[in-house]
């Protein structure tokens, strides 16, 4: 199974280079492509992406949902893996996704942890261990098979925020 990693971005020059290096370093032949869908950044995001072996397309419509849907249209993998430009998946991400697929999951996400000592962010991270809608969404990464994504109609383009809650 081939994976397409799709990343919405907007003014992410501070983190996107490190993230793309991380993804490439821990990627393998299952990672078919990394597509960054830029929402019209006015910093060096596009330039940094182009220097890091990823395809960068500028979305015609702003908003993460629209950007990710457009990324799917330009992708060719069987599994879609959505990663926000400030979210670093574990080094084992490709193996983890493969195991989840072998175990019959056609969609899922990681728990997440913020790189911060702020109390409220630590509490938010702690709650992601629970399989409840109110504990999901936001800065996580999501995987979904292309077939399921198409079947449910993808992200709602009219959602400017919380598009992942709707999909979940």
Order of alpha helices (4+ residues) and beta strands (2+ residues): beta-alpha-beta-alpha-beta-alpha-beta-alpha-beta-alpha-beta-alpha-alpha
